[in-house]
Structure formats: structure tokens, C-alpha cells
């Protein structure tokens, strides 16, 4: 695998694959021919330093700096003396995301390398790989090929919130795969009360390659603010693609490379069902959601892009998503039990072209009421998506409130 620098002038689809460099469905021997074995334990301190220098952020949606999560677990281990636990999260409850399943199906050895390395460096007492319900034949074959016995494969439910961190912990402990209130960090008190590192499977795959090729190599892709590459699931008119792209990719450049004509695009949903809409195609996909600091960026979240072409009513699409999110809530706290169904109902009324002048005010007020009051961030993200639809599609909103739709003729 070449480690030459990738020109930063082209910020779109990665020219030379990294995570899939061994080719789809690579065998254990093909994987070793491409990447070589995982580095030996004698270099663990250097690997930790490279992980920190890489600036890798989590690829599961939260985008938290990975090295900081690892350091938090190490501090807890030093303080408590308890052996830590590692959880690789591949449950991928986001309906529009297929990147994790693609990795586990076509490049499982890279993920397993990341688990092996991270567990060794942490001194983990046990490691778990959590996936959607249903066997993954290629993953099971890969574990068999490498004689993998230290990783426990755990299947969780396929619903939207099953991949939330505390829902994963609950499922592993034999409970329902639903979020639960947790007043402490998983790094201090996670699975079975042990310090726990829970990270996305793509994140672990990147850690495996950084350990081999260095932070400098990783940062030769992407931007200073969003270094490295990431997997992105792209949905366009019923067609689904997964690509490895530069961090900080320009949306219009990316669409052009994928031969998706921007003249046909009305808007893009960035980040999946917990994301936000944009009409600005000349914007960069970023790990951060700090629009004040990086005004020309939009958070890519779980790595999902849904293309909305002309002819698709964006308010109807937003209503469908919010209704799905309301139905998918854990129904364990007031914001989810009462706030989200009401929010979905009011947004549906907008989509159906109701002329009720109080609808917009009610939706905005409901968004404020549910935000920050749930047991998890599901209400916050749902309210953010609804608000995004109202603000981005103001022309459509005004037309709907007057009984018309700009996309229905």
C-alpha cells in the first residue's frame, strides 16, 4: 500500500483507497500481503502518540476525538485499578447508513486489527464486536481465518436507537437495546461497572492503519480541521453508494466526482436522520458542528448524504423522517413520549399544506422544550432536523402555509 501524500487540492472521493486497499472480500493472507501484521507490543507507546497526533475523530456520528476517549479510559484504569473493556460498535441503526456493514463484510480484517491493537494497548479484559442482528458470514470467516478467540461477537437489535452507547451496554448486559440514563461517563463506569471504551468500527479500522503508517500519513488526506479519510453512504433517487472520501470534502466537488449533476439537486440531507439539510452545495463536510468557528462547513455526522432532487418535496421528506424518529424513540422520558409525537404531527400538518398560522411557532417552541431534557440526545437531534427543514426551505414553507407546493404540479 502506497504511503505517498495525497494532494490536498482534491477534496472529494479518495483517489487511492485506504480501508479497502486489500480489495473487497480480501482473505487473511491478502490482507497481510497488503498491510503486513499489526505492529508489535514494543511500540505501543509510540502508537498511542501517533493516534493522538493523527487528530482522528469518531466515525459513529459523535465525532469526539478518539485519543481523548482512550486517555479517559486509561486515567480511570489508573485511578480504580479495574481492567477496562473494549466495545467495537457496528450496530449502525441509522437507516441511511451502510458504511459499517460494508466494512464488516468486505474488510473485516482491518476492523479486527483495530480491535486487537486497541485492546492490547488498553490492557482490556474483554473485547466485544457489536453488529446488527443476523450473521455476517464474511466476518465470521475472517475471525476463523485469524484464529480470533479474544473477540466476542454480539448481535443487537436493528432499530434506530440500538447503536446509542448506553443502549449497546444494556444489550450486552442482557437488557433491552434502549438508551438509559447514565450520570457518569462510560470511561469511568461502563459494561459491568468497568472502564469502557466504546468506539465505532470504522474508527478502529483507522486506528489500525495509523499504527502502521503514522499520523503524518493519516493527515496527508483531508484538511487540518478534519484530517484523514472517512466512509460516506450516499443515497440518490433509490441508488445507494458507499465511498471513502477526504475529511473536509467539498460537497459540490464530491457530487461532481460521483457524476451526480448538481443542476438536478434541490438540497442535500447531511448526517442522516440526526443531521440537517443544506441547499448550499459549495460547503465542506466536517467532523465538527461548530458553524461559528467554521462557517463554510456542515457536520457530516454518521457519514450519510441523501440527495433531494427537484420534484421531491423537502417538507414532505422531513415530515417522514421526523415521524419515523418519533416512532423510533425509546419512550422512556417525557420529551420522547409526548414531545416528539406532537412535533411529528405538527410538521406533518405543514407537509400536508395546512393553513394554520400557529404551526411554525409551535414547532419551534416544541423543539426548544424537548432539547436538553431527554435521557439521550435523540429528542435534540430530532428537533434540530425539524428546525433545519423550516429554515432551509422557507420558500416551500410559505407556499405550504398558503395551500400550495412548489414541487407538486
N, C-alpha and C positions, 0 to 999 in steps of 0.2 A: 504494500500500500504506500503510495507516494506521500511524503510529508512536506512537499513544496508548498509555499504560501499561495493562498487563493487570492486573486486580485480583489480588492475591496470596492472597485468601481462597479462591479456587477453584483447587486444585492437582490437576488431572486432565487431561483432554483439552484442548488449546489451543483457545480459543474462536475465534480468528482465525488461519488457517494462515499460517505464515511461509515455510518452504521451498517449499511448494506454492501460494504466493499467486497465481502467474500462472495457476493452473489446471492440471489434468492434461494432459500432451501439448502444453504451450504451445509455439508456434512461436518463432523468434528474435525476430520483431517483437513478439509478445505479451509475451515475456519483457522486452524493452526498454521496452515501454509500462508494465509493472508496476514494474520495478526501476530502470530507467534504465541507462546504461552503467557500467562499472566506473570507480571514481574514477581521476583522472589520477595520473601518477607524481610530480607536485609535492607530493602529500600523503602520500607513503609513510611518512615518519617519524611523522606523526600516526596513520596506520593501524596501525603497529606498537604505538603507545601504546594505541590503542583495543583491539587484540587482547589486550594484557596486562591492561588494566583489566577486560576482559569476564569473566575467570575461566573461559573456555571450556576444558573438558577433552575429551580424545579420545573419540570416539564409536565406536571399534572394539572396545572391551572393556577396554583397559588403563586408561582414564580418566586418563592423565597430562596435566598442564597443557600445553596446546598452545603457549602463548607461551614456556614454558621449553624445549620441544623446538626451536622456531625459534631461540631465543637460543643454544642449544648449537651448532647448525649455524653460526650467524654467528660464534661465537667460534672454531670450528675453521677456518672460511674465513679469518678474520683471522690466525690462527696459521700456517696452512700455505700460504696463497695459492692453494689449489686451488678451482676452481669447483664449487659444490655441485650436487646432483641432487635433484629433487623426484619423489616417488612417491606417487600417489593410489591407495590400496588399496581396491578394491571387489570383492575376490575372494570375501568372505563365505562361508567354509567351514562356518560354524555351520548345521546342518540346519534349525533352527527360525527362522532369521533371513531376512527378505525385504526389510528396510528399504533396504539399499543398492541392491539390484536395482530396487526401486520408484523410488528417486531417479534412478538412471541411465536408467530407462525413461520416467518421467513428468516429471522436472525436471532433465534433463541440463545445461541451460544454467547453473543455479545452481552445479553442481559444476565445470563448465568455467570459470566466472568465478573460483571459488576457486583453481583451478589457475593460471589466468593471473595473478591478483594475487600469489599466494604466490611463484610462480616469478620474477616481476618484482622483488619486494622482496628475495628472496634473491640474485638475480643468477644463477639456476640455468642451467647449461649445457644441460640437457635435462630434460624432464618426461615422466613415464610415467603412464598410467592403466591399472591392472591390474584385470581383470574375470574372471569365470568364463569357462570355455571356451564358445564359441558366440557368434555375433554378436548385438549389440544393435542392431536396425535403427534405433530412435529415437535412440540415442546417436550412431550413425554419421551419421544425418541431421542431428543438431544440430551435429556437427563440420563437416559440409559447409556448413550454413547460415551459419555464422560464419566460414567460410574458415579453420578451425582447422588449422594445419600444424605448430605447435610442440609438440603433444602426441602422443606415441606410444602407441597402444593396444596392450596386451599381454594376451593370454588365457592364464590359468594353469589348472591342474587344478582339479577341483571337490571334492577330498577335504577332510576336516576341517582338516588342518594346513597346507593350501596358502596360507592367508592369514596365517600366522605371519610375522613380519617377515623373519627370515633365510631362510625358505622362498621368500618373494617375491623377495628378492635373488638367490637361487640360480636361480630360474626365469628371471629377467631376464638372467642371465649364461649361460643355456643349459644349466643343470644341472637336476636333479630338484627339484620343488617340495616340498622337505622341509627341516625346520629343520636348521641346522648350528651347531656350537659356535662362538661368536664372543666372544673375550675382551675385545673393545673395543666401544664404542658406535658405532651407525651414524652418529651425528653426526660422528664422527671418521674412520671407515673403513667406508664402505658400498658402494654399487654401483661396481664398478671401482676401489675404493680411494678414492673421492671422499666428502667430507662429504655425508651423505644425510639428507633429511627424508622420512620415510615416515609418512603420516597417512591416516586413514580418509576416504572420500569425503564422508560426512556432515559431518565436521569441517571440510572445505574449503568445503562449502556454507555453513556457519555463518560462516566467516571472510569469505566474500563479502558476506554481509548486514551483518555488524558493520562492515565497511569503509564501507558506505553509510550505515548508520543509527546507529552509535555503540555503545559499550559500555553506556551507560545504557539504550538501547533494548533491547539483548540481555538485560540483567539485570532488565528490567521483567517478565519471565516467570521462573518458577522461584523458588528460595529463595536466601538468602545463601550457603549451603554448596554448593548445586548450581544455579547460575544458568542461565538460558536455557531453551530447549526441546530436546527430543530425539525421535527417531523410535523407536517401540517396536513390535515384532512380537508379536502376541498370538494364541495357539493355544488353542482351546476346543472340545473334542469334535469334532475334524476340521474346524472352521471357522477360517479364518485372516484376520486383520485387521492393518493397519499404521496407526498413528495418531501424530500429533505431539502430545506431551504436555509439561507443565511439568516441569522438573527438580525433584526432590524431591516428586513427586506422591504423595499418599496412596493406597495400593493399594485400599482399600475405596471411596474416592471415585471412583477411576478405573473400577473394576468396575461401580459403580452407573451411571456415565455411559454405559458401554458396554452397559448393560442385561443384565449377567451377574449373576443372582441369587446373592448371597453365601451364602444358606442352602443352596445346592446344592454349594458348593465345600468340598472337604476340605482342599486345600492348593494352593500355587502354587509352581512352579519358576521362580525369578527368576534371570535372567542366562544362560539357555540351558544347554547341556551342560557348560559350565565354571562353572555357577552353583551355587545352593544352594536348598534347599526351605524354605518357611515355612508355618506354619499361622496365623500372626498376620497377619490382613488389615488391621489398623489400624497399618500400618507404612509408612514413606516410602521410596520408591525413590530411591537416592542414587548419585552418582558414586563416592563413597568406600566402602571396605570396612572402615573403622575403626569397628568396633562399640563399642569402648571410649569413643571420643570422641563418637560419635553413636549411642547405644544403641537409638534407635527407628527406625533405618534399616537398609536392606539394599542391597547393591551391585547395581545394575541391569546391570552388565557390558556385554555386547553388545547390550543393549536387547531382551531376549526375556522374555516371560511365557508359561508353559504352565499352563493351568488343569487341576487334577486334581479331578474331581467325585467325589462319593460313588459307590461301585461300582467305581472304579478302584483297584486295589491299588498303593499308592505304592512298596512294596518291589519289586514286580514291575517297575514303571516304572523305578525306579532301577537295577535289575539290567540291564534292556535298554540303558539309557544307558551304564552302565559297560562292558558287553560291547562296545558299539559303539565306545567310546573306546579300549578295549584293542586292538580290531582296527584302529582308525584310527591307531595310533601309528606313528612313523617307524621303529621297531625298530632304532634306531641306538645305543641305550645300554641298560645293564642294567635300570634301572627300567621302561623301556617293554617290553623284550624278555621279561623274566621277572616283574617285579613286577605290572604291570597285568593280564596274563592270569590270574595267581593271584588277584589281587583280584577280578576279574570272576567267576572260578569260585566263590570263597567267598561272594560276595554272591548269586550265582545259587542256591547251596545254601540261603541264608537265604530267598530268594524262594520256593523250592520246598518250604519248611517242613521243612527238616532239623532234627532234634533234637540236633545236635552242639553241646554246650555251649561248645566252644572257638572257634566261628566268629567271634563278635563280637571276642574278644580278638585273633584272627589278623588280622581286617580292620583293626582299629585299629593293630596293630603294623606291618602292611604299609604302611599309609598313612604312618606315621612314617618307615619305611625308604626309601620312594620320594621323599618330599618333599625338595626342595632338591638332589637328586642327578642330575637329568636334564639333557640338553643344552638343553631348553627347559622351560617351565612346565606342559607337558601332564600329566606324572605328578602334579604338585602339585594341579592343579585337579581331576583325576580322583579323587584320594584325598579331596579336600575334599568333593566331591559325595557320595561313598560315606559319609563320616562324617556329613555333613548328614542323609542318609536315616536312618541308625541313631539319631541323636539326636532328630530331629524326630518320627520315627514310632516312638517307644519302645513304645507300646501294641501297634502292629502287630507290632513285633519280638518282643515277648514271646509274642504269640499264635502267630506263625510257628514259634518255637522249641518251642512245645508242639503243633505239628502242625495249627494252625488258622489261618484268615484272616478278619479282621473284615470283609472286603469281598467275600467269596465265600460265597454261601448255597446 
